[in-house]
Amino acid sequence: MAEGSGYKPIIWVASAKRELKEMPEDVQDEVGYALEQVQRGETPDSAEPLHGSLSGVFEIKADDEDGATYRAMYTTKIGDVVYALDAFKKKSKRGVATPKTDLNRVEQRLKWAKEHHAEKKG
C-alpha cells in the first residue's frame, strides 16, 4: 500500500506470513481481506479481541470448505502499523478456545513487536 494512501503498513512478525501462505487459498483470501480492512482502520466482523496479557491483540477466525478452523492474530496498538503476529490451523476439534501453546507464542511475538517499535522510535 502506498504511503499516504490511508493504509497502515503491515509488519509480519517471525514466520506469520509464511504460515498464512501455507493455509488453503480460500482461508488466505478471507484473512487477507480482513487484514486489508484492519489496514484501513476498520475492525473486521471475523475479528475478536483477546484479553489479559494479550489485550490489544485481535484474533481473525476463518474456516475452510472442509470445516477446519484457522486463526490469525494481529495488533494495531503499537505505533501506526499493523503487526501480524501469528497464523495457524486450530488443531483441537473440541471447544472454541485457542490452545495455550499458541497463545504463549503470540505473547512472545507481541513482546518482540513492542521491542521492535521501541527500537524504531528511539
MDAnalysis code that builds the backbone (N, CA, C; Angstrom):
import MDAnalysis as mda
import numpy as np

u = mda.Universe.empty(366, n_residues=122, atom_resindex=np.repeat(np.arange(122), 3), trajectory=True)
u.add_TopologyAttr("name", ["N", "CA", "C"] * 122)
u.add_TopologyAttr("resid", np.arange(1, 123))
u.add_TopologyAttr("resname", ["MET", "ALA", "GLU", "GLY", "SER", "GLY", "TYR", "LYS", "PRO", "ILE", "ILE", "TRP", "VAL", "ALA", "SER", "ALA", "LYS", "ARG", "GLU", "LEU", "LYS", "GLU", "MET", "PRO", "GLU", "ASP", "VAL", "GLN", "ASP", "GLU", "VAL", "GLY", "TYR", "ALA", "LEU", "GLU", "GLN", "VAL", "GLN", "ARG", "GLY", "GLU", "THR", "PRO", "ASP", "SER", "ALA", "GLU", "PRO", "LEU", "HIS", "GLY", "SER", "LEU", "SER", "GLY", "VAL", "PHE", "GLU", "ILE", "LYS", "ALA", "ASP", "ASP", "GLU", "ASP", "GLY", "ALA", "THR", "TYR", "ARG", "ALA", "MET", "TYR", "THR", "THR", "LYS", "ILE", "GLY", "ASP", "VAL", "VAL", "TYR", "ALA", "LEU", "ASP", "ALA", "PHE", "LYS", "LYS", "LYS", "SER", "LYS", "ARG", "GLY", "VAL", "ALA", "THR", "PRO", "LYS", "THR", "ASP", "LEU", "ASN", "ARG", "VAL", "GLU", "GLN", "ARG", "LEU", "LYS", "TRP", "ALA", "LYS", "GLU", "HIS", "HIS", "ALA", "GLU", "LYS", "LYS", "GLY"])
u.atoms.positions = np.array([
    [0.834, -1.173, 0.000],
    [0.000, 0.000, 0.000],
    [0.883, 1.242, 0.000],
    [0.527, 2.192, -0.759],
    [1.332, 3.401, -0.907],
    [1.253, 4.271, 0.337],
    [2.377, 4.898, 0.666],
    [2.398, 5.816, 1.792],
    [1.450, 6.969, 1.499],
    [0.704, 7.384, 2.511],
    [-0.252, 8.457, 2.317],
    [-1.578, 7.973, 1.752],
    [-1.707, 6.660, 1.571],
    [-2.934, 6.110, 0.996],
    [-4.013, 5.890, 2.051],
    [-3.696, 6.156, 3.320],
    [-4.652, 5.908, 4.381],
    [-4.564, 4.492, 4.919],
    [-3.679, 3.695, 4.368],
    [-3.479, 2.323, 4.822],
    [-2.309, 2.266, 5.787],
    [-2.495, 1.544, 6.889],
    [-1.383, 1.288, 7.793],
    [-0.558, 0.145, 7.205],
    [0.761, 0.245, 7.234],
    [1.573, -0.871, 6.742],
    [1.489, -2.071, 7.687],
    [1.735, -3.253, 7.140],
    [1.772, -4.476, 7.951],
    [3.224, -4.868, 8.170],
    [3.551, -5.173, 9.409],
    [4.842, -5.769, 9.741],
    [4.552, -7.204, 10.159],
    [5.113, -8.144, 9.414],
    [4.909, -9.570, 9.690],
    [5.946, -10.007, 10.712],
    [5.505, -10.588, 11.804],
    [6.393, -11.000, 12.883],
    [6.747, -12.479, 12.712],
    [8.044, -12.755, 12.844],
    [8.562, -14.130, 12.757],
    [8.062, -14.796, 11.475],
    [7.440, -15.960, 11.586],
    [7.025, -16.726, 10.403],
    [5.547, -16.552, 10.067],
    [4.910, -15.502, 10.577],
    [3.458, -15.332, 10.393],
    [3.050, -15.294, 8.917],
    [3.819, -14.628, 8.080],
    [3.453, -14.529, 6.659],
    [3.558, -15.894, 5.979],
    [4.634, -16.617, 6.262],
    [4.801, -17.958, 5.699],
    [3.674, -18.876, 6.170],
    [3.323, -18.770, 7.441],
    [2.245, -19.593, 7.996],
    [0.926, -19.307, 7.284],
    [0.652, -18.036, 7.009],
    [-0.570, -17.683, 6.286],
    [-0.535, -18.251, 4.869],
    [0.615, -18.159, 4.207],
    [0.746, -18.639, 2.823],
    [0.589, -20.161, 2.718],
    [0.753, -20.876, 3.831],
    [0.591, -22.331, 3.830],
    [-0.867, -22.753, 4.024],
    [-1.736, -21.805, 4.298],
    [-3.155, -22.106, 4.503],
    [-3.857, -22.273, 3.156],
    [-5.028, -22.923, 3.153],
    [-5.799, -23.044, 1.906],
    [-6.097, -21.667, 1.313],
    [-6.203, -21.613, -0.001],
    [-6.372, -20.344, -0.704],
    [-7.599, -19.565, -0.232],
    [-8.719, -20.263, 0.028],
    [-9.918, -19.549, 0.472],
    [-9.706, -18.905, 1.838],
    [-8.940, -19.563, 2.695],
    [-8.627, -19.002, 4.014],
    [-7.678, -17.814, 3.853],
    [-6.673, -17.951, 2.983],
    [-5.765, -16.832, 2.719],
    [-6.545, -15.611, 2.241],
    [-7.497, -15.833, 1.348],
    [-8.306, -14.723, 0.829],
    [-9.105, -14.056, 1.942],
    [-9.731, -14.876, 2.794],
    [-10.560, -14.333, 3.878],
    [-9.715, -13.551, 4.886],
    [-8.595, -14.130, 5.289],
    [-7.710, -13.453, 6.244],
    [-7.090, -12.214, 5.597],
    [-6.692, -12.331, 4.340],
    [-6.119, -11.186, 3.630],
    [-7.090, -10.024, 3.543],
    [-8.355, -10.321, 3.246],
    [-9.368, -9.266, 3.184],
    [-9.557, -8.631, 4.563],
    [-9.586, -9.461, 5.605],
    [-9.743, -8.934, 6.964],
    [-8.562, -8.029, 7.329],
    [-7.343, -8.445, 6.982],
    [-6.174, -7.612, 7.279],
    [-6.193, -6.315, 6.481],
    [-6.719, -6.362, 5.267],
    [-6.854, -5.125, 4.489],
    [-7.826, -4.167, 5.180],
    [-8.907, -4.702, 5.740],
    [-9.841, -3.864, 6.499],
    [-9.124, -3.223, 7.685],
    [-8.296, -4.009, 8.373],
    [-7.536, -3.501, 9.517],
    [-6.608, -2.377, 9.068],
    [-5.955, -2.553, 7.930],
    [-5.064, -1.514, 7.408],
    [-5.811, -0.206, 7.157],
    [-7.089, -0.297, 6.819],
    [-7.904, 0.900, 6.573],
    [-8.473, 1.481, 7.867],
    [-8.175, 0.850, 9.004],
    [-8.660, 1.350, 10.284],
    [-9.987, 0.759, 10.711],
    [-10.443, -0.273, 10.018],
    [-11.712, -0.927, 10.345],
    [-11.450, -2.173, 11.191],
    [-12.490, -2.642, 11.876],
    [-12.416, -3.905, 12.596],
    [-13.267, -4.921, 11.850],
    [-12.654, -5.974, 11.315],
    [-13.419, -6.972, 10.561],
    [-14.436, -7.697, 11.440],
    [-15.531, -8.134, 10.838],
    [-16.537, -8.908, 11.569],
    [-15.949, -10.193, 12.133],
    [-14.948, -10.739, 11.456],
    [-14.361, -12.015, 11.866],
    [-13.304, -11.860, 12.961],
    [-13.075, -10.641, 13.446],
    [-12.043, -10.389, 14.456],
    [-12.658, -10.265, 15.844],
    [-12.006, -10.913, 16.805],
    [-12.435, -10.830, 18.202],
    [-11.242, -10.425, 19.054],
    [-11.462, -9.543, 20.038],
    [-10.355, -9.127, 20.901],
    [-9.974, -10.227, 21.888],
    [-8.684, -10.296, 22.187],
    [-8.202, -11.181, 23.237],
    [-8.095, -10.360, 24.519],
    [-7.886, -11.037, 25.631],
    [-7.900, -10.355, 26.927],
    [-6.645, -10.695, 27.722],
    [-6.557, -10.137, 28.907],
    [-5.439, -10.407, 29.799],
    [-4.140, -9.867, 29.240],
    [-3.093, -10.703, 29.266],
    [-1.779, -10.262, 28.791],
    [-1.774, -10.000, 27.289],
    [-2.816, -10.452, 26.580],
    [-2.915, -10.231, 25.135],
    [-3.946, -9.160, 24.786],
    [-4.267, -8.313, 25.757],
    [-5.173, -7.199, 25.492],
    [-4.577, -6.335, 24.384],
    [-5.397, -5.961, 23.416],
    [-4.918, -5.195, 22.270],
    [-4.639, -6.064, 21.058],
    [-4.663, -7.391, 21.259],
    [-4.483, -8.336, 20.157],
    [-5.862, -8.807, 19.709],
    [-6.034, -8.921, 18.401],
    [-7.284, -9.428, 17.836],
    [-7.010, -10.737, 17.114],
    [-8.026, -11.594, 17.134],
    [-7.947, -12.902, 16.503],
    [-8.944, -12.950, 15.353],
    [-8.455, -13.221, 14.145],
    [-9.317, -13.417, 12.982],
    [-9.567, -14.912, 12.864],
    [-10.831, -15.295, 12.757],
    [-11.186, -16.709, 12.617],
    [-11.679, -16.955, 11.204],
    [-11.204, -18.039, 10.610],
    [-11.632, -18.409, 9.259],
    [-11.723, -19.926, 9.173],
    [-12.705, -20.414, 8.451],
    [-12.879, -21.849, 8.233],
    [-12.691, -22.153, 6.756],
    [-12.106, -23.330, 6.464],
    [-12.008, -23.726, 5.061],
    [-13.257, -24.516, 4.675],
    [-13.324, -24.920, 3.429],
    [-14.525, -25.604, 2.935],
    [-14.730, -26.970, 3.581],
    [-13.685, -27.535, 4.203],
    [-13.808, -28.822, 4.887],
    [-14.142, -28.665, 6.365],
    [-14.276, -27.419, 6.827],
    [-14.643, -27.170, 8.215],
    [-13.475, -26.998, 9.169],
    [-12.241, -27.050, 8.665],
    [-11.084, -26.814, 9.530],
    [-11.040, -25.329, 9.894],
    [-10.594, -25.047, 11.113],
    [-10.563, -23.674, 11.616],
    [-9.135, -23.136, 11.624],
    [-8.992, -21.904, 11.170],
    [-7.701, -21.227, 11.125],
    [-7.810, -19.920, 11.894],
    [-6.669, -19.481, 12.424],
    [-6.626, -18.236, 13.185],
    [-5.457, -17.388, 12.707],
    [-5.649, -16.094, 12.754],
    [-4.565, -15.140, 12.515],
    [-4.670, -14.075, 13.599],
    [-3.557, -13.702, 14.174],
    [-3.523, -12.737, 15.273],
    [-2.798, -11.472, 14.828],
    [-3.345, -10.331, 15.247],
    [-2.719, -9.052, 14.898],
    [-2.973, -8.040, 16.002],
    [-2.191, -6.962, 15.982],
    [-2.439, -5.829, 16.867],
    [-2.206, -4.529, 16.104],
    [-2.971, -3.517, 16.471],
    [-2.794, -2.169, 15.914],
    [-2.445, -1.192, 17.030],
    [-2.169, -1.701, 18.206],
    [-1.972, -0.859, 19.387],
    [-0.528, -0.426, 19.596],
    [0.346, -0.752, 18.644],
    [1.757, -0.391, 18.764],
    [2.111, 0.480, 17.568],
    [2.273, 1.758, 17.803],
    [2.614, 2.657, 16.704],
    [1.476, 2.783, 15.706],
    [1.823, 3.176, 14.501],
    [0.822, 3.398, 13.454],
    [0.949, 2.332, 12.365],
    [1.137, 1.093, 12.813],
    [1.264, -0.038, 11.892],
    [0.385, -1.179, 12.389],
    [0.235, -2.184, 11.550],
    [-0.432, -3.428, 11.928],
    [0.670, -4.468, 12.091],
    [0.775, -5.051, 13.260],
    [1.701, -6.157, 13.461],
    [0.918, -7.449, 13.299],
    [1.236, -8.221, 12.256],
    [0.647, -9.551, 12.058],
    [1.500, -10.511, 12.877],
    [0.931, -11.010, 13.962],
    [1.709, -11.748, 14.952],
    [1.809, -13.241, 14.687],
    [0.748, -13.848, 14.172],
    [0.736, -15.301, 14.044],
    [-0.393, -15.731, 13.123],
    [-0.256, -16.920, 12.560],
    [-1.309, -17.538, 11.758],
    [-1.138, -19.045, 11.908],
    [-2.227, -19.739, 12.192],
    [-2.113, -21.179, 12.424],
    [-3.457, -21.870, 12.236],
    [-3.377, -23.181, 12.055],
    [-4.572, -24.017, 11.992],
    [-4.877, -24.478, 13.402],
    [-6.116, -24.307, 13.821],
    [-6.536, -24.773, 15.140],
    [-6.670, -26.285, 15.056],
    [-5.885, -26.981, 15.851],
    [-5.839, -28.438, 15.762],
    [-6.932, -29.125, 16.566],
    [-7.297, -28.556, 17.700],
    [-8.302, -29.176, 18.564],
    [-9.691, -29.029, 17.964],
    [-10.433, -30.104, 17.971],
    [-11.811, -30.064, 17.473],
    [-12.793, -29.777, 18.611],
    [-12.282, -29.804, 19.845],
    [-13.147, -29.554, 20.995],
    [-13.034, -28.105, 21.437],
    [-14.167, -27.480, 21.661],
    [-14.184, -26.125, 22.198],
    [-13.731, -25.082, 21.199],
    [-13.904, -23.839, 21.600],
    [-13.544, -22.725, 20.725],
    [-12.295, -22.005, 21.204],
    [-11.813, -22.360, 22.386],
    [-10.662, -21.665, 22.961],
    [-9.398, -21.939, 22.155],
    [-8.569, -20.921, 22.050],
    [-7.273, -21.061, 21.392],
    [-6.322, -21.750, 22.366],
    [-5.605, -22.788, 21.916],
    [-4.706, -23.527, 22.808],
    [-3.650, -22.630, 23.454],
    [-3.298, -22.960, 24.691],
    [-2.337, -22.182, 25.478],
    [-0.983, -22.072, 24.772],
    [-0.533, -23.140, 24.115],
    [0.765, -23.070, 23.430],
    [0.744, -22.004, 22.334],
    [-0.379, -21.896, 21.621],
    [-0.498, -20.864, 20.586],
    [-0.529, -19.476, 21.213],
    [-1.252, -19.329, 22.319],
    [-1.322, -18.029, 22.993],
    [0.042, -17.613, 23.536],
    [0.808, -18.577, 24.045],
    [2.160, -18.270, 24.534],
    [3.046, -17.766, 23.401],
    [2.940, -18.393, 22.225],
    [3.725, -17.954, 21.065],
    [3.321, -16.533, 20.652],
    [2.015, -16.262, 20.658],
    [1.530, -14.922, 20.314],
    [2.054, -13.903, 21.326],
    [2.066, -14.278, 22.590],
    [2.565, -13.373, 23.630],
    [4.046, -13.041, 23.406],
    [4.848, -14.036, 23.030],
    [6.266, -13.796, 22.743],
    [6.434, -12.888, 21.531],
    [5.611, -13.087, 20.517],
    [5.699, -12.260, 19.315],
    [5.213, -10.834, 19.587],
    [4.231, -10.689, 20.465],
    [3.768, -9.361, 20.863],
    [4.887, -8.621, 21.594],
    [5.592, -9.332, 22.458],
    [6.726, -8.740, 23.171],
    [7.773, -8.257, 22.164],
    [8.064, -9.082, 21.151],
    [9.022, -8.687, 20.119],
    [8.535, -7.431, 19.395],
    [7.248, -7.382, 19.058],
    [6.692, -6.231, 18.334],
    [6.858, -4.948, 19.150],
    [6.620, -5.035, 20.445],
    [6.786, -3.863, 21.313],
    [8.244, -3.419, 21.345],
    [9.164, -4.388, 21.428],
    [10.593, -4.060, 21.427],
    [11.005, -3.470, 20.078],
    [10.499, -4.039, 19.003],
    [10.794, -3.545, 17.652],
    [10.345, -2.093, 17.516],
    [9.150, -1.799, 17.978],
    [8.632, -0.435, 17.890],
    [9.479, 0.528, 18.722],
    [9.857, 0.106, 19.929],
    [10.667, 0.962, 20.800],
    [12.022, 1.264, 20.158],
    [12.620, 0.267, 19.496],
    [13.908, 0.474, 18.826],
    [13.772, 1.439, 17.653],
    [12.694, 1.294, 16.872],
    [12.474, 2.161, 15.711],
    [12.217, 3.596, 16.148],
    [11.533, 3.726, 17.276],
    [11.145, 5.037, 17.789],
    [12.336, 5.761, 18.416],
    [13.141, 4.989, 19.157],
    [14.182, 5.603, 19.952],
    [15.488, 5.625, 19.291],
])
